[in-house]
Amino acid sequence: MKVSRRGFLVSSGAAVALRAVPQVAKPGGRRILTLVYDKGLGMMRAVERVVR
C-alpha cells in the first residue's frame, strides 16, 4: 500500500483533530504521542499512550 505525502498529512491532521475534541471525562495522566514506522502498512503511524 503506497501512501503519498498528502495522504499522510491528511491522516495525521485527522488524528490531531480527533485528539483536540474535548473528552467527556478527562483521564488523569500525561499523553505521549509517538510516530512509529509500521512495516506492515509501509508508512508512519501515530501511537498515543497515557502515562500516569
C-alpha positions, 0 to 999 in steps of 0.5 A, spaced: 500 500 500 503 506 497 501 512 501 503 519 498 505 525 502 498 528 502 495 522 504 499 522 510 498 529 512 491 528 511 491 522 516 495 525 521 491 532 521 485 527 522 488 524 528 490 531 531 483 533 530 480 527 533 485 528 539 483 536 540 475 534 541 474 535 548 473 528 552 467 527 556 471 525 562 478 527 562 483 521 564 488 523 569 495 522 566 500 525 561 499 523 553 505 521 549 504 521 542 509 517 538 510 516 530 512 509 529 514 506 522 509 500 521 512 495 516 506 492 515 502 498 512 509 501 509 508 508 512 508 512 519 503 511 524 501 515 530 501 511 537 498 515 543 499 512 550 497 515 557 502 515 562 500 516 569 
